[in-house]
Amino acid sequence: MANVCYCADDFALNSSISNAIIDLIQKNRLHATSCMTQSPEWPNAAQQLKPYTFQAEVGLHLNFTHVFDSNTWAFSLPQLMFKAWSRQLSRQKVYESIQAQWQAFTQALGQTPDFVDGHQHVHQFPIIREVLIQFLQEQNFKGWIRNLQHAVVVAPYQFKTNMLMQLGSKSLRRLCTQSHFKQNQNFAGIYDFKPMNYASLNQKWLAQAQDHLLIMCHPAQNSTDQDDAIKVARVQEYQYLDSSQFIYDCQANQITLTRIGVSA
């Protein structure tokens, strides 16, 4: 028997995503979601999410790669990676962006985030991770931080999984340990978002599940956003998580869906 938490990324990115996440929380399929507070939809979406903050953990999905408007300080993922690893990112700009996203979260929901992660895992990049830890220390943060160091590796996604683990997860874990911040121990949910049998992929993750496994997902009810590169995968994920097959797969692997339990 293992406790597993499915966490949906990208809440408030668009209404199809937000509606899918709320629907799955209502049905006890999801027990965590992370929010993009720079989105123009965030204030209204936050009010829709607010009644469920006791049912699911709600986190801050830090963004440095998605441009919402002319005021968004963001880069393409390759640009951000180059600037981070060449130490060319402005620590002050990173700090100000984290602070603004945090404040938008607390103002809309009236609480601090239960956890922090990053859009495209940018929270584990050099400079960003150091500034984030500094900021969370200042906030006396009591929640947890997503970590990819111990990811479940399944075929044919070995290369992507190992690559993401190498993009700062070990350094982030060291910083969190030094600062006594909690983190998840095990992680799953990595694939290439191309059309495939998503149910079969989840069956592989669930078959290897250890207690307190965190599984990342990206559900949406429809694919109307033409600028969303993974819109088809989002619908595929929602259809599976909303299905009786998902519940059967959890039962077959003796999985209890619940909030994640983490320790320092």
C-alpha positions as a printed Julia matrix, in Angstrom:
264×3 Matrix{Float64}:
   0.0    0.0     0.0
   1.41   3.41   -0.99
   0.12   6.94   -0.59
   0.39   8.85   -3.88
  -0.3   12.49   -4.65
  -1.16  13.67   -8.14
  -0.27  17.35   -8.55
  -1.56  19.38  -11.51
   0.72  22.11  -12.84
  -0.32  25.34  -14.58
  -3.5   26.29  -12.71
  -4.81  29.62  -14.12
  -2.84  29.33  -17.38
  -6.24  29.19  -19.09
  -9.82  28.38  -18.11
  -9.8   24.9   -19.64
  -6.89  23.95  -17.41
  -8.33  25.57  -14.28
 -11.76  23.98  -14.78
 -10.22  20.54  -15.29
  -8.12  20.84  -12.14
 -11.03  21.96   -9.98
 -13.2   19.15  -11.37
 -10.54  16.55  -10.55
 -10.01  17.95   -7.06
 -13.76  17.73   -6.46
 -13.63  14.07   -7.49
 -10.63  13.36   -5.21
  -8.4   12.48   -8.17
  -5.99  15.38   -7.52
  -4.68  16.47   -4.13
  -2.35  19.29   -5.16
  -2.08  21.99   -7.8
   0.46  24.72   -8.51
  -0.63  28.15   -9.71
   0.64  30.62  -12.31
  -0.11  33.88  -10.56
   1.08  36.15  -13.39
  -1.8   35.0   -15.58
  -4.54  37.59  -16.18
  -6.97  34.8   -15.28
  -5.4   34.24  -11.85
  -7.59  36.58   -9.71
 -10.85  34.99  -10.89
  -9.44  31.46  -11.02
  -8.13  31.85   -7.47
 -11.62  32.6    -6.19
 -12.88  29.43   -7.86
 -10.06  27.44   -6.24
 -10.38  28.98   -2.79
 -13.15  26.63   -1.5
 -10.87  23.64   -2.16
  -7.72  24.81   -0.36
  -8.53  22.44    2.52
  -9.04  19.51    0.17
  -5.84  19.92   -1.87
  -2.48  21.53   -1.33
  -2.08  24.72   -3.36
   1.35  25.83   -4.47
   3.15  28.58   -6.36
   4.25  27.59   -9.87
   7.16  29.98  -10.4
   7.39  31.23  -13.96
  10.39  32.56  -15.85
   9.66  31.19  -19.34
   6.02  31.98  -20.22
   5.23  35.51  -21.41
   1.76  36.63  -20.34
   2.14  40.3   -21.26
   4.74  43.03  -21.77
   5.35  43.2   -18.01
   6.39  39.53  -17.71
  10.12  39.14  -17.09
  10.72  35.86  -18.91
  12.95  34.13  -21.45
  12.68  31.15  -23.74
  13.77  27.98  -21.96
  17.1   27.75  -23.87
  17.84  31.43  -23.13
  17.04  31.0   -19.45
  19.22  27.92  -19.19
  22.15  29.72  -20.83
  21.78  32.78  -18.59
  21.41  30.65  -15.46
  24.39  28.39  -16.05
  26.58  31.28  -17.26
  25.58  33.22  -14.13
  24.18  36.1   -16.2
  20.75  36.25  -14.58
  20.11  39.32  -12.46
  19.63  38.19   -8.86
  17.65  41.36   -8.2
  15.28  40.7   -11.12
  14.84  37.08  -10.05
  14.07  38.2    -6.5
  11.57  40.83   -7.64
   9.79  38.33   -9.89
   9.55  35.71   -7.13
   8.29  38.36   -4.72
   5.63  39.61   -7.14
   4.39  36.09   -7.92
   4.31  35.24   -4.21
   2.39  38.41   -3.36
  -0.15  37.75   -6.1
  -0.7   34.3    -4.59
  -1.15  35.49   -1.01
  -3.35  38.44   -1.97
  -5.74  36.27   -3.99
  -5.97  33.29   -1.62
  -5.3   34.89    1.75
  -2.65  32.3     2.62
   0.92  31.44    1.79
   1.65  28.58   -0.64
   1.66  25.04    0.69
   4.58  24.34   -1.65
   6.7   25.9    -4.39
   7.74  24.45   -7.73
   8.62  25.85  -11.14
   7.13  26.02  -14.62
   9.42  23.77  -16.69
  11.26  23.03  -13.41
  13.08  26.4   -13.48
  13.08  26.67   -9.68
  16.03  24.23   -9.61
  18.21  26.28  -12.0
  21.35  28.1   -10.76
  20.76  31.59   -9.35
  16.98  31.01   -9.29
  17.32  28.29   -6.66
  19.67  30.37   -4.49
  17.45  33.44   -4.65
  14.36  31.32   -4.01
  15.86  29.79   -0.87
  16.85  33.27    0.35
  13.34  34.57   -0.28
  11.65  31.61    1.44
  13.93  32.01    4.46
  12.81  35.63    4.71
   9.18  34.5     4.55
   9.73  31.86    7.25
   8.28  29.36    4.79
   6.88  26.2     6.38
   5.79  24.36    3.24
   7.71  22.07    0.88
   9.66  22.44   -2.35
   9.38  20.11   -5.34
  12.48  18.07   -6.1
  13.2   15.77   -9.04
  16.32  14.02   -7.74
  14.62  10.64   -7.19
  12.41  10.35  -10.26
  10.75   7.14  -11.41
  12.38   6.2   -14.72
  10.32   4.29  -17.27
  10.83   3.45  -20.94
  11.02   5.15  -23.38
  11.57   8.34  -21.37
  14.86   7.47  -19.68
  16.85  10.24  -21.36
  14.42  13.07  -20.57
  13.96  11.89  -17.01
  17.68  11.68  -16.34
  18.31  15.01  -18.06
  15.74  16.8   -15.86
  17.22  15.2   -12.76
  20.62  16.63  -13.77
  19.36  20.2   -14.17
  19.86  21.17  -10.55
  17.85  18.74   -8.43
  20.88  17.62   -6.38
  21.99  21.2    -5.7
  18.45  22.22   -4.81
  18.14  19.32   -2.38
  21.41  20.34   -0.71
  20.23  23.95   -0.31
  16.87  22.82    1.06
  18.52  20.46    3.54
  20.88  23.19    4.73
  17.92  25.55    5.23
  15.66  22.85    6.75
  13.04  23.12    4.01
  10.92  20.05    3.35
  10.93  18.32   -0.04
   9.2   15.4    -1.7
  11.4   12.31   -1.81
  10.09  10.58   -4.95
   8.76  12.01   -8.2
   7.08  10.85  -11.42
   5.2   12.32  -14.36
   7.95  12.92  -16.9
   7.28  12.08  -20.55
   7.45  13.89  -23.91
   3.75  14.94  -24.16
   3.4   13.25  -27.56
   0.29  11.16  -28.31
   0.61   7.82  -26.54
  -1.2    5.49  -24.15
  -1.22   7.69  -21.05
  -3.02   5.02  -19.03
  -0.21   2.56  -19.72
   2.37   5.12  -18.64
   0.59   5.76  -15.35
   0.35   2.04  -14.76
   4.16   1.89  -14.94
   4.52   4.76  -12.46
   1.97   3.3   -10.06
   3.55  -0.15  -10.24
   6.82   1.37   -8.97
   5.21   3.72   -6.47
   6.85   4.14   -3.1
   5.01   5.78   -0.24
   4.49   9.54   -0.67
   5.19   9.51   -4.41
   4.46  12.85   -6.1
   3.16  12.53   -9.69
   3.11  15.67  -11.84
   0.3   16.07  -14.37
  -1.12  18.73  -16.72
  -4.84  18.12  -17.32
  -7.22  20.27  -19.36
 -10.8   19.68  -20.48
 -10.31  20.85  -24.06
  -7.57  22.13  -26.37
  -8.73  25.57  -27.47
  -5.43  27.37  -26.77
  -3.61  27.22  -30.1
  -0.4   28.54  -28.52
  -0.24  25.64  -26.05
   2.33  23.15  -27.35
   1.02  20.34  -25.14
  -2.72  20.98  -25.5
  -3.48  17.51  -26.91
  -1.58  15.8   -24.09
  -3.48  17.87  -21.53
  -6.84  16.56  -22.76
  -5.5   13.0   -22.83
  -4.38  13.36  -19.21
  -7.73  14.74  -18.09
  -9.65  11.94  -19.78
  -7.57   9.32  -18.0
  -7.61  10.95  -14.58
 -11.39  11.35  -14.88
 -11.89   7.72  -15.87
 -12.87   4.56  -14.03
  -9.66   3.03  -15.45
  -7.61   5.41  -13.28
  -9.42   4.3   -10.14
  -9.02   0.65  -11.15
  -5.28   1.15  -11.74
  -4.9    2.71   -8.3
  -6.79  -0.15   -6.66
  -4.81  -2.77   -8.59
  -1.55  -1.28   -7.3
  -2.89  -0.7    -3.76
  -2.59   3.07   -4.12
  -4.29   5.57   -1.85
  -4.69   9.0    -3.44
  -3.99  11.67   -0.88
  -2.02  14.8    -0.06
   1.71  14.28   -0.15
   3.49  13.71    3.14
   6.93  15.3     3.28
   9.67  15.63    5.87
  12.74  17.82    6.18
